[in-house]
């Protein structure tokens, strides 16, 4: 049985130190994984390879190898290649090693005894769906550029160098990776090497925030109670200073642009809510939300407007 590294009073104090942690946040990695398919419900593709995903219940899913030309690299990994796993973009080993609990028993000890590690492990902003074999091959390798390394998983455009312990992702997700790293290292006070900062700043510039990245951020924010400010534009990363908040003028512009426009229906009550004038718009659990482009679309699907809407 694991022993607590801190007395209960210290644990309460540590919880208070976790930045912006809300009661809405998943309490564990397992809870976070179960919420993630609702985020990817209409963007069901694996992160590194772009394979289509068939969700099979709970956090589980199956990648469609044929859709992306995926080939199993190693025969012993066949079963793992057939399933979706929720990959930590900033590896659990990476942020775990910066916690005292890791030196006393590794990940299991941290998950059991360190509230801050559990918060990092369950942070949905850091989770992406990956082919299980690719998740295993990536391990805790750093991100990098590997011009002479060939693809090793058929047509899946990810390069992994096991000797250099490095991974090069496809160009379409490099900015996503950069902004996830900025968020994790800033939000949890982690140390990021200057070399990795320089790489991520370049990727951030080369691969701007996409419409899907904004949608993903919005859905995770509903579940966790906070956004990734490097996706919304409320923060920018600077090499010498790390994360710097946007000016009030930029923050106001971002807020104006990020007002939601979709109609949200509750799949249980069959009631829909408008983004303006309906006080329960943000009160639904993310797993119950069905989004519509218009009121007519919601009505045609059998939904009725919430009785507490003022317009």
C-alpha positions as CSV (number, residue, x, y, z in Angstrom):
1,X,0.0,0.0,0.0
2,X,1.3,3.5,-0.9
3,X,2.0,5.8,2.0
4,X,1.0,9.5,1.9
5,X,4.0,11.7,1.3
6,X,2.3,14.6,3.0
7,X,-0.1,14.8,6.0
8,X,-3.8,15.5,5.1
9,X,-3.5,19.2,5.9
10,X,-0.6,19.6,3.5
11,X,-2.5,17.8,0.8
12,X,-5.3,20.4,1.2
13,X,-2.7,23.2,1.0
14,X,-1.2,21.7,-2.2
15,X,-4.6,21.5,-3.8
16,X,-5.0,25.2,-3.2
17,X,-1.8,25.8,-5.1
18,X,-3.0,24.1,-8.3
19,X,-3.6,27.0,-10.7
20,X,-7.3,27.5,-11.6
21,X,-8.2,23.9,-10.7
22,X,-12.0,23.7,-10.4
23,X,-14.4,21.1,-9.2
24,X,-15.5,20.6,-12.8
25,X,-12.1,19.2,-13.7
26,X,-11.8,15.4,-14.0
27,X,-10.5,13.9,-10.7
28,X,-8.4,11.2,-12.4
29,X,-6.8,10.2,-15.7
30,X,-9.5,7.5,-16.0
31,X,-12.3,10.1,-15.7
32,X,-10.6,12.4,-18.2
33,X,-10.2,9.5,-20.7
34,X,-13.9,8.8,-20.5
35,X,-14.8,12.4,-21.3
36,X,-12.4,12.7,-24.3
37,X,-14.5,10.9,-26.9
38,X,-17.3,13.5,-26.5
39,X,-14.7,16.1,-27.5
40,X,-13.8,14.2,-30.6
41,X,-17.3,13.1,-31.5
42,X,-17.3,14.8,-34.9
43,X,-13.6,14.9,-35.5
44,X,-12.7,11.3,-35.1
45,X,-9.2,10.9,-36.3
46,X,-6.0,9.9,-34.6
47,X,-3.5,12.7,-33.7
48,X,-0.3,11.5,-35.3
49,X,-1.5,9.5,-38.2
50,X,-4.9,11.0,-39.1
51,X,-6.6,7.6,-39.1
52,X,-10.4,7.5,-38.8
53,X,-11.7,6.3,-35.4
54,X,-14.7,4.2,-34.6
55,X,-15.7,4.8,-31.0
56,X,-16.7,1.6,-29.2
57,X,-17.9,2.8,-25.8
58,X,-16.4,4.7,-22.8
59,X,-12.9,5.9,-23.7
60,X,-12.3,3.0,-26.2
61,X,-12.0,3.2,-29.9
62,X,-10.6,1.4,-32.9
63,X,-8.4,3.1,-35.5
64,X,-9.2,2.4,-39.2
65,X,-5.7,1.4,-40.5
66,X,-6.9,1.4,-44.1
67,X,-8.1,5.0,-44.0
68,X,-4.6,6.3,-43.3
69,X,-2.4,3.6,-44.8
70,X,-1.2,2.5,-41.4
71,X,1.1,-0.6,-41.1
72,X,1.9,-2.3,-37.9
73,X,5.6,-1.7,-37.2
74,X,6.2,-4.6,-34.9
75,X,4.2,-7.9,-34.9
76,X,4.2,-8.1,-31.1
77,X,2.3,-4.8,-31.0
78,X,-0.6,-5.9,-33.2
79,X,-3.2,-5.8,-30.4
80,X,-2.1,-2.4,-29.3
81,X,-2.1,-1.1,-32.8
82,X,-5.8,-2.1,-33.0
83,X,-6.9,0.2,-30.2
84,X,-7.0,3.9,-29.4
85,X,-5.0,5.1,-26.5
86,X,-5.1,8.6,-24.9
87,X,-1.7,10.1,-25.3
88,X,-0.2,12.7,-23.1
89,X,1.4,15.2,-25.5
90,X,3.6,16.4,-22.6
91,X,4.5,12.9,-21.4
92,X,3.6,11.8,-17.9
93,X,7.2,10.8,-17.4
94,X,8.3,14.4,-18.3
95,X,6.1,16.2,-15.9
96,X,6.3,13.4,-13.3
97,X,10.1,13.7,-13.0
98,X,9.7,17.2,-11.8
99,X,7.7,16.0,-8.8
100,X,9.3,14.6,-5.6
101,X,6.8,11.6,-5.7
102,X,8.4,10.3,-8.9
103,X,11.7,9.6,-7.1
104,X,9.9,7.7,-4.5
105,X,8.0,5.2,-6.6
106,X,7.4,6.6,-10.1
107,X,4.0,7.1,-11.8
108,X,2.0,4.8,-9.5
109,X,3.2,6.6,-6.4
110,X,2.5,10.0,-7.9
111,X,-1.0,9.0,-9.1
112,X,-1.8,7.8,-5.6
113,X,-0.2,10.5,-3.5
114,X,0.4,13.7,-5.4
115,X,-2.7,15.9,-6.1
116,X,-0.8,18.1,-8.5
117,X,0.5,15.2,-10.5
118,X,-3.1,13.8,-10.7
119,X,-4.3,17.2,-12.0
120,X,-1.6,17.2,-14.7
121,X,-2.3,13.5,-15.6
122,X,-6.0,14.3,-15.9
123,X,-5.7,17.6,-17.8
124,X,-7.8,17.1,-21.0
125,X,-6.0,19.8,-22.8
126,X,-2.9,17.5,-22.8
127,X,-4.7,14.4,-24.1
128,X,-5.1,13.3,-27.8
129,X,-6.2,10.0,-29.4
130,X,-3.4,8.0,-30.8
131,X,-3.0,4.5,-32.4
132,X,-1.8,2.4,-29.4
133,X,1.4,1.3,-31.1
134,X,2.4,4.8,-31.9
135,X,1.7,5.9,-28.4
136,X,4.0,3.1,-27.1
137,X,6.7,3.9,-29.7
138,X,6.6,7.6,-28.8
139,X,7.1,6.7,-25.1
140,X,8.4,9.8,-23.4
141,X,10.6,11.0,-26.3
142,X,11.2,14.7,-26.9
143,X,9.8,16.4,-30.0
144,X,12.3,17.3,-32.7
145,X,13.1,17.4,-36.4
146,X,14.3,14.2,-38.0
147,X,15.1,14.8,-41.7
148,X,16.9,11.5,-42.3
149,X,14.5,9.3,-40.3
150,X,12.0,7.2,-42.4
151,X,8.4,6.6,-41.7
152,X,8.0,3.3,-39.8
153,X,4.2,2.8,-39.7
154,X,3.3,2.6,-43.3
155,X,1.9,5.9,-44.6
156,X,1.4,7.3,-41.1
157,X,3.4,10.6,-41.3
158,X,5.2,10.4,-38.0
159,X,8.9,9.8,-37.6
160,X,10.3,8.2,-34.4
161,X,14.1,7.8,-33.8
162,X,14.6,5.3,-31.0
163,X,18.3,6.0,-30.7
164,X,17.9,9.7,-30.4
165,X,14.7,9.3,-28.4
166,X,12.9,11.8,-30.5
167,X,9.7,12.1,-32.5
168,X,8.8,14.4,-35.5
169,X,5.0,14.9,-36.0
170,X,3.3,15.8,-39.2
171,X,3.2,19.5,-40.0
172,X,-0.6,19.8,-39.5
173,X,-0.3,19.2,-35.7
174,X,3.0,20.9,-34.9
175,X,1.3,24.1,-33.8
176,X,-1.2,22.2,-31.7
177,X,1.7,20.4,-29.9
178,X,3.5,23.7,-29.3
179,X,0.5,25.4,-27.7
180,X,-0.3,22.3,-25.6
181,X,3.3,22.4,-24.3
182,X,3.1,26.2,-23.6
183,X,-0.1,25.6,-21.6
184,X,1.2,22.7,-19.6
185,X,4.6,24.2,-18.7
186,X,3.0,27.6,-17.9
187,X,-0.1,26.4,-16.0
188,X,1.8,23.9,-13.8
189,X,5.1,25.8,-13.4
190,X,7.2,23.2,-15.2
191,X,10.7,23.7,-16.6
192,X,11.0,23.7,-20.4
193,X,14.4,23.7,-22.0
194,X,15.5,26.6,-24.2
195,X,15.9,24.3,-27.2
196,X,12.4,22.9,-26.9
197,X,11.1,26.5,-26.5
198,X,12.7,27.6,-29.7
199,X,11.3,24.6,-31.6
200,X,7.8,25.2,-30.3
201,X,7.9,28.9,-31.1
202,X,8.8,28.0,-34.7
203,X,6.0,25.4,-34.9
204,X,3.5,27.9,-33.3
205,X,4.3,30.4,-36.1
206,X,4.3,27.8,-38.9
207,X,1.0,26.1,-37.9
208,X,-1.5,28.7,-36.7
209,X,-4.6,27.9,-34.6
210,X,-7.2,26.0,-36.7
211,X,-11.0,26.1,-36.4
212,X,-10.9,22.5,-35.0
213,X,-8.3,23.5,-32.4
214,X,-10.6,26.3,-31.2
215,X,-13.6,23.9,-31.1
216,X,-11.5,21.3,-29.2
217,X,-10.4,24.0,-26.7
218,X,-14.0,25.2,-26.2
219,X,-15.3,21.7,-25.5
220,X,-12.5,20.9,-23.1
221,X,-13.1,24.2,-21.3
222,X,-16.7,23.3,-20.7
223,X,-15.6,20.1,-19.0
224,X,-12.7,21.5,-17.1
225,X,-13.6,25.1,-16.4
226,X,-10.6,26.6,-18.1
227,X,-9.2,27.2,-21.6
228,X,-5.8,27.0,-23.1
229,X,-4.9,30.7,-23.3
230,X,-2.3,29.9,-26.0
231,X,-5.1,28.6,-28.3
232,X,-7.5,31.5,-27.5
233,X,-4.7,34.1,-27.9
234,X,-5.0,35.4,-24.3
235,X,-1.3,34.5,-23.8
236,X,1.8,34.5,-25.9
237,X,5.0,32.6,-25.2
238,X,8.2,34.6,-25.2
239,X,11.6,32.8,-25.1
240,X,13.0,35.0,-22.3
241,X,9.8,35.4,-20.3
242,X,7.7,32.3,-20.9
243,X,4.0,32.9,-20.9
244,X,2.9,36.6,-21.1
245,X,-0.7,37.7,-20.8
246,X,-2.3,39.6,-23.7
247,X,-2.8,43.3,-23.4
248,X,-6.3,44.4,-22.2
249,X,-7.1,45.5,-25.8
250,X,-6.2,42.1,-27.2
251,X,-8.0,40.3,-24.4
252,X,-11.2,42.2,-25.1
253,X,-10.9,41.4,-28.8
254,X,-10.4,37.7,-28.1
255,X,-13.3,37.6,-25.7
256,X,-15.6,39.3,-28.3
257,X,-14.5,36.8,-31.0
258,X,-14.9,33.8,-28.7
259,X,-18.6,34.3,-27.8
260,X,-20.2,30.9,-28.7
261,X,-22.7,30.8,-31.5
262,X,-23.9,27.2,-31.5
263,X,-27.2,26.1,-30.1
264,X,-26.7,23.6,-27.3
265,X,-29.3,20.8,-26.7
266,X,-29.5,18.5,-23.8
267,X,-29.7,14.9,-25.1
268,X,-31.5,13.8,-21.9
269,X,-34.2,16.5,-21.6
270,X,-34.5,17.3,-25.3
271,X,-34.3,21.0,-24.4
272,X,-32.1,23.4,-26.3
273,X,-30.4,26.6,-25.0
274,X,-29.2,29.8,-26.8
275,X,-25.7,31.2,-26.1
276,X,-27.3,34.5,-25.2
277,X,-30.5,34.8,-23.1
278,X,-30.5,31.2,-21.7
279,X,-28.9,31.1,-18.2
280,X,-28.4,27.3,-18.4
281,X,-26.3,27.4,-21.6
282,X,-23.1,26.5,-19.7
283,X,-24.7,24.4,-17.0
284,X,-24.9,21.1,-18.9
285,X,-22.5,18.3,-18.5
286,X,-20.4,18.0,-21.7
287,X,-21.4,14.4,-22.2
288,X,-25.0,15.5,-22.6
289,X,-24.5,18.4,-25.1
290,X,-25.7,18.1,-28.6
291,X,-24.7,21.1,-30.8
292,X,-26.9,22.7,-33.5
293,X,-26.2,25.4,-36.0
294,X,-29.7,27.0,-35.7
295,X,-32.9,26.8,-33.7
296,X,-34.7,25.3,-36.6
297,X,-32.2,22.5,-36.7
298,X,-32.7,21.8,-33.0
299,X,-36.5,21.9,-33.4
300,X,-36.4,19.6,-36.4
301,X,-34.4,17.1,-34.2
302,X,-37.2,17.1,-31.6
303,X,-35.8,19.7,-29.2
304,X,-37.7,22.5,-27.5
305,X,-36.4,25.8,-26.2
306,X,-35.6,26.0,-22.5
307,X,-38.4,27.7,-20.5
308,X,-35.9,30.0,-18.6
309,X,-34.6,31.7,-21.8
310,X,-35.3,35.4,-22.0
311,X,-35.3,35.7,-25.8
